[in-house]
Amino acid sequence: MSAIQRTLFKGGTIVTMDAKVPNLAIGDVLVEDDRIAAIGPEIVAADAQIIDATGTIVMPGLIDAHHHAWLGVMRRLMPNVDDLFAYIDVAAETLGAHYRPDDMYASTRLTAVASLDAGITTIIDACHSSRSPAHTDAALDALEGAGIRALHMVGAAMDTRASKAHLPGDLERLAARWNGADSRVHVGLFGQFNLDWWRAARELDMQILTEFIGDLAKLGPEFATPGVLGAHNIFNHCTRLPEDTWRLLADAGVNVTINPRSDALFGFDDDRFAWQQAVDHGLAPALGIDLDTAFGSDLFGEMHALFGQQRSAMRYRRFRGEANVPAPISVQAVLASATVNGARAAGLAHAIGTLTPGKQADLIMVRTDGVAVFPLTDAVGTIVQAVERADVDTVMVAGQLRKRGGKLIGVDVAKLHAEAVASRDYLLEAGGYRTALFDNA
């Protein structure tokens, strides 16, 4: 029997995100194997690896609750796009149709590694490009190899040339391989509104993802059937939904994820603001990044956007003369959306999202001694408003260090770079798509 591996984060500011576990101005976090063992002001563990957390905040790892990891090699390909169907034409029909399993692997690995570098320890990978079982296997192998925690949502490819004959049948094979109790990478269904697929996923106890934009889709009466909707559902975007739909989602206790930058990019949202609508109906919305074609793996950017957009939207409503306008968002609510709420959406609230003894040791350490951050006055305000991905010093997933001292562990960045460039160039050539380094249009 192997000895217990202990790691002690010593002398940091501890933000737990658990109302039952006090925050500490100066404290310690003890990790034993893959679990958080203890949190306290002065922990003694003589045989532990000591990580000096002085001048840092130790906190739960960030959870990216919606990200199309398969778009990784298309970073910033369409930074100004504001037409959903123009995006689909390029990302899916022109380039996505040519994806090989190798391209799926390269993109997904790039997204996963970049996420870890930015303090994201869990990603809900919304894969609307599961072109074949081989493509799905490549994506899952990339997530597993990167060391991130992930819920990979298997879904039909968006382009018209792709086959979906393997779905939902392939889910049973995938569940048997990946959905064990101790698995770090799990599989769910990107099912949209296909209730036959939903039934197959429910038989396998899977989370089910649906992209939901009120202008483009509606929930029919069949979705009000008891048992159809529940905590197993994740609805992303949820922009411009009618009141009766919000009541249905709230009564069923579904999960809602929103993507502040992407929803603004495509003009999906209005001043009712989907995050606020979810909160007003008693739901706990989580944050996702959505697109690499415009953005990248940076949840701090989404936190900044959420804070600013909610306050702008609510103040516009107040200035317009509305009564009973919701209060301005707080930094605490923003951070909960990037941690606790994301854990619930992934079906993992029992395991991650907070620093709680007994939970998985998914945590990060962010430096507060940089010139853009010090002096530390309000810990959560600093995380939400001042810290950036460059301040992420240490990342741990399931008790394993993935970044330490600002450096990724076990990642050949030059090789990763070369593979991403090769994949991108192949796709551009295969799709006959031309780009310009400087677009003056």
Residue pairs with C-beta under 8 A, 6 or more apart in sequence:
4 32
4 33
5 32
5 33
5 49
5 399
6 30
6 31
6 32
6 37
6 45
6 47
6 48
6 49
7 30
7 31
7 48
7 49
7 51
7 361
7 396
7 399
7 401
8 28
8 29
8 30
8 31
8 43
8 45
8 48
8 49
8 50
8 51
9 28
9 29
9 30
9 31
9 51
9 53
9 58
9 363
9 365
10 28
10 43
10 50
10 51
10 52
10 53
10 54
11 26
11 27
11 28
11 52
11 53
11 54
12 26
12 27
12 28
12 29
12 53
12 54
12 55
12 56
12 57
12 58
12 365
13 23
13 24
13 25
13 26
13 27
13 56
13 57
13 58
13 368
13 376
13 379
14 23
14 24
14 27
14 28
14 29
14 39
14 57
14 58
14 59
14 355
15 23
15 57
15 58
15 59
15 60
15 335
15 355
15 379
15 380
15 383
16 22
16 23
16 39
16 59
16 60
16 354
16 355
16 356
17 59
17 60
17 335
17 336
17 339
17 340
17 353
17 354
17 355
18 354
18 355
18 356
20 356
21 39
21 354
21 355
21 356
21 357
23 379
24 39
24 40
24 41
26 41
27 39
27 40
27 41
27 42
28 38
28 39
28 40
28 41
28 42
28 43
28 53
29 36
29 38
29 39
29 43
29 53
29 58
29 355
29 363
30 36
30 37
30 38
30 39
30 43
30 45
30 48
31 37
31 361
31 363
31 396
31 399
32 399
33 399
34 360
34 361
34 398
34 399
34 400
35 357
35 358
35 359
35 360
35 361
35 399
36 355
36 356
36 357
36 358
36 359
36 360
36 361
36 363
37 357
38 357
39 355
39 357
51 365
51 394
51 404
53 365
55 367
55 368
55 369
56 365
56 366
56 367
56 368
56 369
56 393
56 394
57 365
57 366
57 368
57 376
57 379
57 382
57 383
57 387
58 355
58 363
58 364
58 365
59 339
59 355
59 363
59 364
59 365
59 366
59 383
60 121
60 339
60 340
60 352
60 353
60 354
60 355
60 362
60 363
60 364
61 119
61 120
61 121
61 122
61 339
61 352
61 362
61 363
61 364
61 395
61 396
61 397
62 118
62 119
62 120
62 121
62 122
62 299
62 338
62 339
62 342
62 364
63 120
63 121
63 122
63 123
63 124
63 286
63 287
63 338
63 339
63 341
63 342
63 343
63 345
63 346
63 352
63 353
64 115
64 120
64 122
64 123
64 124
64 287
64 288
64 289
64 297
64 299
64 342
65 124
65 234
65 257
65 286
65 287
65 288
65 341
65 342
65 345
65 346
66 124
66 126
66 234
66 236
66 257
66 259
66 286
66 288
66 289
66 290
67 111
67 115
67 123
67 124
67 125
67 126
67 288
67 289
67 290
67 292
67 297
68 125
68 126
68 127
68 128
68 129
68 290
68 291
68 292
69 107
69 108
69 111
69 112
69 123
69 125
69 126
69 127
69 139
69 142
69 143
70 96
70 99
70 104
70 107
70 108
70 111
70 125
70 127
70 129
70 139
71 91
71 107
71 111
71 291
71 292
71 293
72 106
72 107
72 108
72 109
72 110
72 111
72 114
72 292
72 420
73 103
73 106
73 107
73 110
73 420
73 423
73 424
73 427
74 91
74 95
74 107
74 292
74 293
74 424
74 427
75 292
75 293
75 296
76 292
76 293
76 294
76 295
76 296
77 90
77 91
77 293
77 435
78 86
78 87
78 90
78 91
78 293
78 294
79 293
79 294
81 87
81 90
81 265
81 266
81 293
81 294
82 265
82 266
82 267
83 266
84 266
87 266
87 293
88 158
90 293
90 433
91 158
91 293
92 128
92 129
92 157
92 158
92 159
93 158
93 159
93 160
93 161
94 431
94 432
94 433
95 427
95 428
95 430
95 431
95 433
96 129
96 157
96 158
96 159
97 157
97 159
97 161
97 162
97 431
98 426
98 427
98 430
98 431
99 129
99 131
99 135
99 427
101 132
101 134
101 135
101 137
101 138
102 138
102 423
103 423
103 426
103 427
104 129
104 131
104 135
104 138
104 139
104 142
105 138
105 139
105 141
105 142
106 142
106 419
106 420
106 422
106 423
107 292
107 420
107 423
108 125
108 138
108 139
108 142
108 143
109 142
109 143
109 145
109 146
109 416
109 419
110 416
110 419
110 420
111 123
111 125
111 292
111 297
112 123
112 142
112 143
112 146
112 147
112 148
112 150
113 146
113 408
113 411
113 416
114 296
114 297
115 123
115 148
115 297
116 146
116 147
116 148
116 395
116 397
116 402
116 403
116 408
117 297
117 389
117 392
117 395
117 403
117 408
118 297
118 298
118 299
118 300
118 389
118 392
119 299
119 300
119 364
119 366
119 389
119 392
119 395
120 148
120 297
120 299
121 148
121 149
121 352
121 362
121 363
121 364
121 395
121 396
121 397
122 148
122 149
122 150
122 151
122 342
122 343
122 346
122 348
122 352
122 362
123 143
123 148
123 149
123 150
123 151
124 150
124 151
124 153
124 209
124 234
124 257
124 288
124 342
124 345
124 346
125 139
125 143
125 150
125 151
125 152
125 153
126 153
126 155
126 190
126 209
126 211
126 236
126 288
127 136
127 139
127 152
127 153
127 154
127 155
127 190
128 155
128 156
128 157
128 158
128 190
128 211
129 135
129 155
129 157
129 158
129 162
130 136
130 139
130 154
130 155
130 156
130 157
130 167
130 190
131 157
131 162
131 163
132 163
132 166
133 166
133 170
133 173
136 152
136 154
136 170
136 174
139 152
140 152
140 174
140 178
140 185
140 187
143 150
143 152
143 185
144 184
144 185
147 184
147 397
147 400
147 402
147 410
148 184
148 185
148 397
148 402
149 184
149 185
149 348
149 352
149 360
149 362
149 397
149 398
150 184
150 185
150 186
151 185
151 186
151 187
151 188
151 207
151 346
151 347
151 348
152 178
152 185
152 186
152 187
152 188
153 187
153 188
153 189
153 190
153 207
153 209
154 167
154 170
154 171
154 174
154 187
154 188
154 189
154 190
155 167
155 189
155 190
155 191
155 192
155 209
156 162
156 164
156 167
156 190
156 192
157 164
167 197
168 189
168 191
168 196
168 197
168 200
168 201
169 200
171 187
171 189
171 200
171 201
171 204
171 206
172 204
174 187
175 187
175 204
175 205
175 206
178 185
178 186
178 187
179 186
179 187
179 204
179 205
179 206
184 397
184 398
187 206
188 201
188 206
188 207
188 208
188 209
189 197
189 198
189 200
189 201
189 206
189 207
189 208
189 209
190 209
191 197
191 198
191 201
191 208
191 209
191 210
192 210
192 211
193 210
193 217
193 219
195 222
195 223
195 228
198 208
198 228
201 207
201 208
201 232
202 208
202 232
205 232
206 232
207 232
207 233
207 234
207 345
207 346
207 347
208 232
208 233
208 234
209 234
209 236
210 233
210 234
210 235
210 236
211 236
211 237
212 235
212 236
212 237
212 238
212 241
213 237
213 239
213 240
213 268
214 238
214 239
214 240
214 241
214 242
214 245
215 239
215 240
218 245
219 245
219 248
222 228
223 229
223 248
224 248
228 252
229 248
229 249
229 252
229 254
230 252
230 253
230 254
231 253
231 254
231 255
231 344
231 347
232 347
233 252
233 254
233 255
234 254
234 255
234 256
234 257
234 345
235 249
235 254
235 255
235 256
235 257
236 256
236 257
236 258
236 259
236 288
237 257
237 258
237 259
237 263
237 268
237 274
238 249
238 256
238 258
238 274
238 277
238 278
238 285
239 258
239 263
239 268
239 269
239 270
239 274
240 268
240 269
240 270
240 272
241 249
241 274
241 277
246 277
246 278
246 281
247 281
249 256
249 281
249 283
250 281
250 282
250 283
253 283
254 283
255 283
255 284
255 286
255 344
255 345
256 274
256 278
256 283
256 284
256 285
256 286
256 345
257 285
257 286
257 287
257 288
257 342
257 345
258 274
258 275
258 278
258 285
258 286
258 287
258 288
258 306
259 287
259 288
259 289
259 290
259 291
259 302
260 275
260 287
260 302
260 305
260 306
260 309
261 289
261 290
261 294
261 295
261 301
261 302
261 305
262 268
262 288
262 289
262 290
262 291
262 294
262 295
263 269
263 274
264 305
264 309
265 291
265 294
268 274
269 309
271 313
271 316
271 317
272 313
273 309
273 310
273 313
273 314
274 285
275 285
275 306
275 309
275 310
275 329
275 337
276 310
276 313
276 314
276 326
276 329
278 284
278 285
279 285
279 326
279 333
280 326
284 336
284 337
284 340
284 341
284 344
285 337
285 341
286 337
286 338
286 341
286 342
286 344
286 345
287 299
287 302
287 303
287 306
287 337
287 338
287 341
287 342
288 302
289 295
289 296
289 297
289 298
289 299
289 301
289 302
295 301
298 389
299 338
300 387
300 388
300 389
302 338
303 334
303 335
303 337
303 338
303 384
304 384
304 385
306 329
306 334
306 337
307 329
307 331
307 334
307 384
307 385
310 328
310 329
311 328
311 329
314 325
314 326
314 327
314 328
314 329
315 328
317 325
318 325
331 378
331 380
331 381
331 383
331 384
331 385
332 380
334 384
335 380
335 383
335 384
339 353
339 354
340 349
340 353
340 354
341 353
342 353
343 349
343 351
343 352
343 353
343 354
344 353
346 352
350 359
351 359
351 360
352 359
352 360
352 362
353 359
355 363
360 398
360 399
361 396
361 397
361 398
361 399
362 396
362 397
362 398
363 396
364 392
364 394
364 395
364 396
365 392
365 393
365 394
365 395
366 383
366 387
366 391
366 392
366 393
367 373
367 391
367 392
367 393
368 374
368 376
368 382
368 387
368 391
370 390
370 391
372 386
372 388
373 382
373 386
373 387
373 391
376 382
390 406
392 403
392 406
393 403
393 404
393 405
393 406
394 401
394 403
394 404
394 405
395 401
395 402
395 403
396 402
401 409
402 408
402 409
402 410
403 409
427 433
428 434
428 435
